[in-house]
Amino acid sequence: MASLRERKKNQTRQHIADTATLMFKERGFDAVTVADVAREAGVSTMTVFNHFPRKEELLLDRIPEAVRLVTQAVEGRAEGETPVAALRRLMLELVDQRHPLGAIGDTFVWLWRIVLDSASLRARAREAVEEVEDVLAGLLAEAGEPEPRLTAAFVVAGCRVAYMGAAGRQLAGERAADVAGEHRARVAEVFDAVERAVGG
């Protein structure tokens, strides 16, 4: 269980992220400064940077969560479950839960539009994908996978293609409920392909 200090730290981080997200949604990413966010959130600019080293991470604040979830899936997998099977289970659960990392949700469209409209956010998103891939490669190596870097690259690339496809359809006006079934099947196909390419 997290200590009181850790809980307060997490609450402050979430408050800053929520404040920034609302401001970006109302004004656009480039029109809001870190100082603006700090003032609106009632904290110092230094406090904002202590929680979010880069402005882009105020909006793309799920990056640490993505790393944590991938790590938990691989390290906490059931006995006899392969790392790829554990990752498949995780990704399908995120889709079913309508989690932001699962790419299905009518309320996410505005976020994707903000990211697409900002070169710096797009660049940070690409970096985040690379960071997750690096972490996953290390986890797979520790798990004894014979081709950890290749497997990580296949998993991340496949999930990215599936994610972008689902997001693109919703950006074009389709409802999340109408995209979800095909997206879930596509995610499963990604892992089928990975297993064929590198083994379970």
Accessible surface in RSA format (square Angstrom, percent):
REM  Atomic radii and reference values for relative SASA: ProtOr
REM  Chains: A
REM  Algorithm: Lee & Richards
REM  Probe-radius: 1.40
REM  Slices: 20
REM RES _ NUM      All-atoms   Total-Side   Main-Chain    Non-polar    All polar
REM                ABS   REL    ABS   REL    ABS   REL    ABS   REL    ABS   REL
RES MET A   1   224.46 116.2 134.17  88.8  90.29 215.0 111.68  95.0 112.78 149.4
RES ALA A   2    45.32  41.7  25.04  38.6  20.28  46.1  34.98  49.3  10.34  27.4
RES SER A   3    67.29  56.9  53.12  70.9  14.17  32.7  52.98 112.8  14.31  20.0
RES LEU A   4   105.32  58.7  99.22  71.0   6.10  15.3  99.22  69.7   6.10  16.4
RES ARG A   5   206.06  86.5 199.02 101.5   7.04  16.8  74.05 101.2 132.01  80.0
RES GLU A   6    74.37  42.7  73.98  56.0   0.39   0.9  21.88  42.3  52.49  42.9
RES ARG A   7    91.35  38.4  89.15  45.4   2.20   5.2  41.71  57.0  49.64  30.1
RES LYS A   8   119.31  58.2 117.77  72.3   1.55   3.7  68.68  61.8  50.63  53.9
RES LYS A   9   116.23  56.7 109.39  67.1   6.84  16.3  61.52  55.4  54.71  58.3
RES ASN A  10    74.79  51.6  69.79  67.4   4.99  12.0  24.57  59.1  50.22  48.5
RES GLN A  11   120.12  67.2 111.29  81.3   8.84  21.0  45.17  96.1  74.96  56.8
RES THR A  12    44.36  31.5  39.70  40.3   4.65  11.1  17.12  23.0  27.24  41.2
RES ARG A  13    61.26  25.7  61.26  31.2   0.00   0.0  24.89  34.0  36.37  22.0
RES GLN A  14    90.84  50.8  89.86  65.7   0.98   2.3  38.74  82.5  52.10  39.5
RES HIS A  15    89.36  48.8  84.61  58.8   4.75  12.1  63.41  65.4  25.94  30.2
RES ILE A  16     0.00   0.0   0.00   0.0   0.00   0.0   0.00   0.0   0.00   0.0
RES ALA A  17     1.30   1.2   1.20   1.8   0.11   0.2   1.30   1.8   0.00   0.0
RES ASP A  18    78.23  54.8  70.28  69.9   7.95  18.8  28.45  67.0  49.78  49.6
RES THR A  19    17.82  12.7  11.81  12.0   6.02  14.3  10.70  14.4   7.13  10.8
RES ALA A  20     0.00   0.0   0.00   0.0   0.00   0.0   0.00   0.0   0.00   0.0
RES THR A  21    35.20  25.0  35.20  35.7   0.00   0.0  27.26  36.6   7.94  12.0
RES LEU A  22   102.09  56.9  99.86  71.4   2.23   5.6 101.84  71.5   0.25   0.7
RES MET A  23     8.27   4.3   8.27   5.5   0.00   0.0   8.27   7.0   0.00   0.0
RES PHE A  24     0.59   0.3   0.10   0.1   0.50   1.3   0.10   0.1   0.50   1.4
RES LYS A  25   112.70  55.0  88.06  54.0  24.64  58.7  43.43  39.1  69.28  73.8
RES GLU A  26   123.50  70.9  83.79  63.4  39.71  94.5  37.78  73.1  85.72  70.0
RES ARG A  27   126.06  52.9  97.76  49.8  28.30  67.4  41.47  56.7  84.59  51.3
RES GLY A  28    28.46  35.1   0.00   N/A  28.46  35.1  26.27  72.1   2.19   4.9
RES PHE A  29    10.01   5.0   5.57   3.5   4.44  11.6   5.57   3.4   4.44  12.7
RES ASP A  30   109.71  76.8  82.38  82.0  27.33  64.6  37.08  87.3  72.63  72.4
RES ALA A  31    66.44  61.1  35.99  55.5  30.45  69.3  47.19  66.5  19.25  51.0
RES VAL A  32     0.05   0.0   0.01   0.0   0.04   0.1   0.01   0.0   0.04   0.1
RES THR A  33    70.56  50.2  68.15  69.1   2.42   5.8  68.11  91.5   2.46   3.7
RES VAL A  34    17.31  11.4  14.64  13.3   2.67   6.4  14.73  12.8   2.58   7.0
RES ALA A  35    45.90  42.2  42.29  65.3   3.61   8.2  42.44  59.8   3.46   9.2
RES ASP A  36    26.56  18.6  24.41  24.3   2.15   5.1   2.29   5.4  24.28  24.2
RES VAL A  37     0.22   0.1   0.22   0.2   0.00   0.0   0.22   0.2   0.00   0.0
RES ALA A  38     3.34   3.1   3.34   5.2   0.00   0.0   3.34   4.7   0.00   0.0
RES ARG A  39   168.28  70.7 144.68  73.8  23.60  56.2  79.53 108.7  88.75  53.8
RES GLU A  40   113.30  65.1  85.95  65.0  27.35  65.1  14.66  28.3  98.65  80.5
RES ALA A  41     9.54   8.8   0.00   0.0   9.54  21.7   0.98   1.4   8.57  22.7
RES GLY A  42    67.33  83.0   0.00   N/A  67.33  83.0  36.25  99.5  31.08  69.6
RES VAL A  43    40.58  26.7  20.73  18.8  19.86  47.8  31.13  27.0   9.46  25.7
RES SER A  44    60.66  51.3  46.94  62.6  13.72  31.6  50.63 107.8  10.03  14.1
RES THR A  45    55.22  39.3  50.70  51.4   4.52  10.8  35.14  47.2  20.08  30.4
RES MET A  46   130.90  67.8 127.10  84.1   3.80   9.0 111.09  94.4  19.81  26.2
RES THR A  47    36.65  26.1  36.65  37.2   0.00   0.0  13.79  18.5  22.86  34.6
RES VAL A  48     0.63   0.4   0.63   0.6   0.00   0.0   0.63   0.5   0.00   0.0
RES PHE A  49    81.47  40.8  73.68  45.6   7.79  20.3  73.94  44.8   7.52  21.5
RES ASN A  50   109.47  75.5  74.67  72.2  34.81  83.8  24.07  57.9  85.40  82.5
RES HIS A  51    28.96  15.8  15.05  10.5  13.91  35.6   5.85   6.0  23.11  26.9
RES PHE A  52     1.42   0.7   0.35   0.2   1.08   2.8   0.43   0.3   0.99   2.8
RES PRO A  53    91.88  67.0  72.49  66.1  19.39  70.5  75.65  62.5  16.22 100.8
RES ARG A  54    93.44  39.2  90.07  45.9   3.37   8.0  43.10  58.9  50.34  30.5
RES LYS A  55    44.73  21.8  40.55  24.9   4.17   9.9  27.65  24.9  17.08  18.2
RES GLU A  56    24.92  14.3  24.92  18.9   0.00   0.0   1.21   2.3  23.71  19.4
RES GLU A  57    27.45  15.8  27.45  20.8   0.00   0.0   7.36  14.2  20.09  16.4
RES LEU A  58     0.44   0.2   0.44   0.3   0.00   0.0   0.44   0.3   0.00   0.0
RES LEU A  59     7.29   4.1   0.90   0.6   6.39  16.1   0.90   0.6   6.39  17.2
RES LEU A  60    27.52  15.3  23.46  16.8   4.05  10.2  27.16  19.1   0.36   1.0
RES ASP A  61    29.83  20.9  22.76  22.7   7.07  16.7   0.33   0.8  29.50  29.4
RES ARG A  62    96.87  40.7  96.63  49.3   0.24   0.6  26.74  36.5  70.13  42.5
RES ILE A  63    21.08  12.0  18.44  13.7   2.64   6.4  21.08  15.2   0.00   0.0
RES PRO A  64    75.53  55.0  64.93  59.2  10.61  38.6  71.11  58.7   4.42  27.5
RES GLU A  65    37.10  21.3  33.14  25.1   3.97   9.4  15.88  30.7  21.22  17.3
RES ALA A  66    16.43  15.1  14.87  22.9   1.56   3.5  16.35  23.0   0.08   0.2
RES VAL A  67    39.47  26.0  39.29  35.6   0.18   0.4  39.47  34.3   0.00   0.0
RES ARG A  68   114.58  48.1 109.24  55.7   5.34  12.7  57.73  78.9  56.85  34.5
RES LEU A  69    29.47  16.4  28.44  20.3   1.03   2.6  28.45  20.0   1.01   2.7
RES VAL A  70    16.17  10.6  16.17  14.6   0.00   0.0  16.17  14.0   0.00   0.0
RES THR A  71    33.36  23.7  33.36  33.8   0.00   0.0  29.33  39.4   4.03   6.1
RES GLN A  72    97.39  54.5  87.50  64.0   9.89  23.5  42.09  89.6  55.30  41.9
RES ALA A  73    10.84  10.0   2.37   3.7   8.47  19.3  10.44  14.7   0.40   1.1
RES VAL A  74     2.10   1.4   2.10   1.9   0.00   0.0   2.10   1.8   0.00   0.0
RES GLU A  75   113.62  65.2  80.03  60.5  33.60  80.0  34.69  67.1  78.93  64.4
RES GLY A  76    60.52  74.6   0.00   N/A  60.52  74.6  32.57  89.4  27.95  62.6
RES ARG A  77    72.57  30.5  54.43  27.7  18.14  43.2   6.58   9.0  65.99  40.0
RES ALA A  78    64.70  59.5  51.38  79.3  13.32  30.3  61.54  86.7   3.16   8.4
RES GLU A  79   184.55 106.0 144.20 109.1  40.35  96.1  67.09 129.8 117.47  95.9
RES GLY A  80    80.41  99.2   0.00   N/A  80.41  99.2  43.54 119.5  36.86  82.6
RES GLU A  81    37.70  21.6  24.74  18.7  12.96  30.9  20.30  39.3  17.40  14.2
RES THR A  82    52.86  37.6  49.08  49.8   3.78   9.0  50.71  68.1   2.14   3.2
RES PRO A  83     6.27   4.6   6.27   5.7   0.00   0.0   6.27   5.2   0.00   0.0
RES VAL A  84     0.00   0.0   0.00   0.0   0.00   0.0   0.00   0.0   0.00   0.0
RES ALA A  85    31.17  28.7  28.63  44.2   2.53   5.8  28.65  40.3   2.52   6.7
RES ALA A  86     0.00   0.0   0.00   0.0   0.00   0.0   0.00   0.0   0.00   0.0
RES LEU A  87     3.90   2.2   3.90   2.8   0.00   0.0   3.90   2.7   0.00   0.0
RES ARG A  88    49.56  20.8  49.56  25.3   0.00   0.0  25.61  35.0  23.94  14.5
RES ARG A  89    98.07  41.2  93.02  47.4   5.06  12.0  56.43  77.1  41.65  25.2
RES LEU A  90    15.00   8.4  14.79  10.6   0.21   0.5  15.00  10.5   0.00   0.0
RES MET A  91    34.10  17.7  34.10  22.6   0.00   0.0  20.48  17.4  13.62  18.0
RES LEU A  92    23.26  13.0  23.26  16.6   0.00   0.0  23.26  16.3   0.00   0.0
RES GLU A  93    69.88  40.1  68.46  51.8   1.43   3.4  27.43  53.0  42.46  34.7
RES LEU A  94     7.72   4.3   7.72   5.5   0.00   0.0   7.72   5.4   0.00   0.0
RES VAL A  95     1.76   1.2   1.72   1.6   0.04   0.1   1.76   1.5   0.00   0.0
RES ASP A  96    76.26  53.4  52.37  52.1  23.89  56.5  27.49  64.7  48.77  48.6
RES GLN A  97   116.79  65.3  86.78  63.4  30.01  71.5  42.65  90.8  74.14  56.2
RES ARG A  98   101.87  42.8  92.41  47.1   9.47  22.5  42.96  58.7  58.92  35.7
RES HIS A  99    26.68  14.6  22.83  15.9   3.84   9.8  25.35  26.1   1.33   1.5
RES PRO A 100    30.95  22.6  28.02  25.5   2.93  10.6  28.18  23.3   2.76  17.2
RES LEU A 101    42.50  23.7  37.80  27.0   4.71  11.8  37.91  26.6   4.59  12.3
RES GLY A 102     1.24   1.5   0.00   N/A   1.24   1.5   1.01   2.8   0.22   0.5
RES ALA A 103     0.08   0.1   0.08   0.1   0.00   0.0   0.08   0.1   0.00   0.0
RES ILE A 104     0.08   0.0   0.08   0.1   0.00   0.0   0.08   0.1   0.00   0.0
RES GLY A 105     8.70  10.7   0.00   N/A   8.70  10.7   8.70  23.9   0.00   0.0
RES ASP A 106    84.31  59.1  65.05  64.8  19.26  45.5  32.21  75.8  52.10  52.0
RES THR A 107    98.38  70.0  90.24  91.5   8.14  19.4  82.20 110.4  16.18  24.5
RES PHE A 108    28.44  14.2  28.04  17.4   0.40   1.0  28.44  17.2   0.00   0.0
RES VAL A 109    22.17  14.6  22.17  20.1   0.00   0.0  22.17  19.3   0.00   0.0
RES TRP A 110    65.32  26.2  60.99  29.5   4.33  10.2  55.77  29.7   9.55  15.5
RES LEU A 111    39.50  22.0  39.50  28.3   0.00   0.0  39.50  27.7   0.00   0.0
RES TRP A 112    19.69   7.9  18.70   9.1   0.99   2.3  18.87  10.1   0.82   1.3
RES ARG A 113   121.41  51.0 120.37  61.4   1.04   2.5  46.24  63.2  75.17  45.6
RES ILE A 114    21.12  12.0  18.04  13.4   3.08   7.4  20.55  14.8   0.58   1.6
RES VAL A 115    20.37  13.4  20.37  18.4   0.00   0.0  20.37  17.7   0.00   0.0
RES LEU A 116    82.20  45.8  71.44  51.1  10.76  27.0  71.44  50.2  10.76  28.9
RES ASP A 117   119.92  84.0  89.93  89.5  29.99  70.9  29.70  69.9  90.22  90.0
RES SER A 118     3.62   3.1   2.63   3.5   0.99   2.3   2.82   6.0   0.80   1.1
RES ALA A 119    68.10  62.6  57.87  89.3  10.23  23.3  58.29  82.1   9.81  26.0
RES SER A 120    45.92  38.8  34.71  46.3  11.22  25.8  38.03  81.0   7.89  11.1
RES LEU A 121     0.00   0.0   0.00   0.0   0.00   0.0   0.00   0.0   0.00   0.0
RES ARG A 122    88.86  37.3  86.61  44.1   2.26   5.4  25.37  34.7  63.49  38.5
RES ALA A 123    35.69  32.8  34.11  52.6   1.57   3.6  34.58  48.7   1.11   2.9
RES ARG A 124    11.57   4.9  11.57   5.9   0.00   0.0   0.00   0.0  11.57   7.0
RES ALA A 125    32.33  29.7  29.30  45.2   3.02   6.9  31.51  44.4   0.82   2.2
RES ARG A 126   130.02  54.6 126.63  64.6   3.39   8.1  56.30  76.9  73.72  44.7
RES GLU A 127    64.24  36.9  63.48  48.0   0.75   1.8  26.86  51.9  37.38  30.5
RES ALA A 128    11.49  10.6  11.38  17.6   0.11   0.2  11.49  16.2   0.00   0.0
RES VAL A 129    49.56  32.6  46.77  42.3   2.78   6.7  49.52  43.0   0.04   0.1
RES GLU A 130   109.29  62.7 107.75  81.5   1.55   3.7  37.62  72.8  71.67  58.5
RES GLU A 131    65.69  37.7  63.11  47.7   2.58   6.1  36.78  71.1  28.91  23.6
RES VAL A 132    24.22  15.9  24.18  21.9   0.04   0.1  24.22  21.0   0.00   0.0
RES GLU A 133    38.73  22.2  38.73  29.3   0.00   0.0   2.54   4.9  36.19  29.6
RES ASP A 134    78.43  54.9  69.94  69.6   8.49  20.1  23.39  55.1  55.04  54.9
RES VAL A 135    51.11  33.6  42.59  38.6   8.51  20.5  49.83  43.3   1.28   3.5
RES LEU A 136     2.22   1.2   2.22   1.6   0.00   0.0   2.22   1.6   0.00   0.0
RES ALA A 137     7.30   6.7   5.93   9.1   1.37   3.1   6.31   8.9   0.99   2.6
RES GLY A 138    33.93  41.8   0.00   N/A  33.93  41.8  32.71  89.8   1.21   2.7
RES LEU A 139    14.09   7.8  11.42   8.2   2.67   6.7  11.50   8.1   2.58   7.0
RES LEU A 140     0.00   0.0   0.00   0.0   0.00   0.0   0.00   0.0   0.00   0.0
RES ALA A 141    55.28  50.8  36.63  56.5  18.65  42.4  38.79  54.6  16.48  43.7
RES GLU A 142   142.48  81.8 102.34  77.4  40.14  95.6  51.96 100.5  90.51  73.9
RES ALA A 143    35.00  32.2   2.00   3.1  33.01  75.1  12.14  17.1  22.87  60.6
RES GLY A 144    59.65  73.6   0.00   N/A  59.65  73.6  33.93  93.1  25.72  57.6
RES GLU A 145    29.57  17.0  21.62  16.4   7.95  18.9   0.27   0.5  29.30  23.9
RES PRO A 146   110.16  80.3  77.68  70.8  32.48 118.1  89.27  73.7  20.89 129.8
RES GLU A 147    92.72  53.2  91.91  69.5   0.82   1.9  20.53  39.7  72.19  58.9
RES PRO A 148    32.90  24.0  32.90  30.0   0.00   0.0  32.90  27.2   0.00   0.0
RES ARG A 149   126.13  53.0 125.63  64.0   0.50   1.2  69.67  95.2  56.46  34.2
RES LEU A 150    77.54  43.2  73.71  52.7   3.82   9.6  76.10  53.4   1.44   3.9
RES THR A 151     1.52   1.1   1.52   1.5   0.00   0.0   0.00   0.0   1.52   2.3
RES ALA A 152     0.00   0.0   0.00   0.0   0.00   0.0   0.00   0.0   0.00   0.0
RES ALA A 153    31.47  28.9  29.96  46.2   1.50   3.4  30.06  42.3   1.40   3.7
RES PHE A 154    77.55  38.8  73.36  45.4   4.19  10.9  74.59  45.2   2.96   8.5
RES VAL A 155     7.15   4.7   7.15   6.5   0.00   0.0   7.15   6.2   0.00   0.0
RES VAL A 156    16.09  10.6  13.05  11.8   3.03   7.3  15.24  13.2   0.84   2.3
RES ALA A 157    54.38  50.0  48.80  75.3   5.58  12.7  53.94  76.0   0.44   1.2
RES GLY A 158    15.83  19.5   0.00   N/A  15.83  19.5  15.10  41.4   0.73   1.6
RES CYS A 159    21.28  16.1  17.57  19.6   3.71   8.7  16.41  41.6   4.87   5.3
RES ARG A 160   111.97  47.0 105.89  54.0   6.08  14.5  29.20  39.9  82.77  50.2
RES VAL A 161    78.51  51.7  73.05  66.1   5.46  13.2  75.66  65.7   2.85   7.7
RES ALA A 162     2.93   2.7   0.41   0.6   2.52   5.7   1.11   1.6   1.82   4.8
RES TYR A 163    59.52  27.8  59.33  33.8   0.19   0.5  44.63  33.5  14.90  18.4
RES MET A 164    93.55  48.4  86.92  57.5   6.63  15.8  67.77  57.6  25.78  34.2
RES GLY A 165    36.26  44.7   0.00   N/A  36.26  44.7  33.88  93.0   2.38   5.3
RES ALA A 166     4.25   3.9   0.47   0.7   3.78   8.6   2.10   3.0   2.15   5.7
RES ALA A 167     4.64   4.3   4.64   7.2   0.00   0.0   4.64   6.5   0.00   0.0
RES GLY A 168    33.12  40.8   0.00   N/A  33.12  40.8  26.77  73.5   6.34  14.2
RES ARG A 169    67.75  28.4  64.67  33.0   3.07   7.3  42.39  57.9  25.36  15.4
RES GLN A 170     4.71   2.6   0.42   0.3   4.28  10.2   0.42   0.9   4.28   3.2
RES LEU A 171    39.00  21.7  26.59  19.0  12.41  31.2  26.98  18.9  12.02  32.3
RES ALA A 172    88.51  81.4  44.23  68.3  44.28 100.7  57.22  80.6  31.29  82.9
RES GLY A 173    62.08  76.6   0.00   N/A  62.08  76.6  34.12  93.6  27.97  62.6
RES GLU A 174    71.71  41.2  60.42  45.7  11.29  26.9  35.27  68.2  36.43  29.7
RES ARG A 175   137.56  57.8 135.18  68.9   2.39   5.7  58.75  80.3  78.81  47.8
RES ALA A 176     5.48   5.0   5.48   8.5   0.00   0.0   5.48   7.7   0.00   0.0
RES ALA A 177    60.11  55.3  38.79  59.9  21.32  48.5  39.94  56.2  20.17  53.4
RES ASP A 178    85.23  59.7  65.03  64.7  20.20  47.8  22.55  53.1  62.67  62.5
RES VAL A 179     0.73   0.5   0.73   0.7   0.00   0.0   0.73   0.6   0.00   0.0
RES ALA A 180    10.56   9.7   9.94  15.3   0.62   1.4  10.03  14.1   0.53   1.4
RES GLY A 181    52.58  64.8   0.00   N/A  52.58  64.8  41.71 114.5  10.87  24.3
RES GLU A 182   114.61  65.8 105.01  79.4   9.60  22.9  45.14  87.3  69.47  56.7
RES HIS A 183    10.63   5.8   5.39   3.7   5.24  13.4   7.85   8.1   2.78   3.2
RES ARG A 184    95.00  39.9  94.82  48.3   0.17   0.4  31.24  42.7  63.76  38.6
RES ALA A 185    51.74  47.6  43.00  66.4   8.74  19.9  50.56  71.2   1.18   3.1
RES ARG A 186   111.43  46.8 110.84  56.5   0.59   1.4  22.75  31.1  88.68  53.7
RES VAL A 187     3.38   2.2   3.22   2.9   0.16   0.4   3.38   2.9   0.00   0.0
RES ALA A 188    25.12  23.1  25.12  38.8   0.00   0.0  25.12  35.4   0.00   0.0
RES GLU A 189    96.22  55.2  93.70  70.9   2.52   6.0  37.69  72.9  58.52  47.8
RES VAL A 190    16.98  11.2  11.78  10.7   5.20  12.5  16.45  14.3   0.53   1.4
RES PHE A 191     0.00   0.0   0.00   0.0   0.00   0.0   0.00   0.0   0.00   0.0
RES ASP A 192    55.66  39.0  53.26  53.0   2.41   5.7  11.18  26.3  44.49  44.4
RES ALA A 193    42.71  39.3  39.56  61.0   3.15   7.2  40.25  56.7   2.46   6.5
RES VAL A 194     5.27   3.5   4.14   3.7   1.14   2.7   5.23   4.5   0.04   0.1
RES GLU A 195    54.02  31.0  46.29  35.0   7.73  18.4  13.89  26.9  40.13  32.8
RES ARG A 196   185.41  77.8 147.43  75.2  37.98  90.4  79.71 108.9 105.70  64.1
RES ALA A 197    63.95  58.8  23.69  36.6  40.27  91.6  34.08  48.0  29.88  79.2
RES VAL A 198    29.46  19.4   2.93   2.7  26.52  63.9  13.04  11.3  16.42  44.5
RES GLY A 199    33.91  41.8   0.00   N/A  33.91  41.8  31.27  85.8   2.64   5.9
RES GLY A 200    39.09  48.2   0.00   N/A  39.09  48.2  22.62  62.1  16.47  36.9
END  Absolute sums over single chains surface
CHAIN  1 A    10591.1       8577.0       2014.2       5935.4       4655.7
END  Absolute sums over all chains
TOTAL         10591.1       8577.0       2014.2       5935.4       4655.7
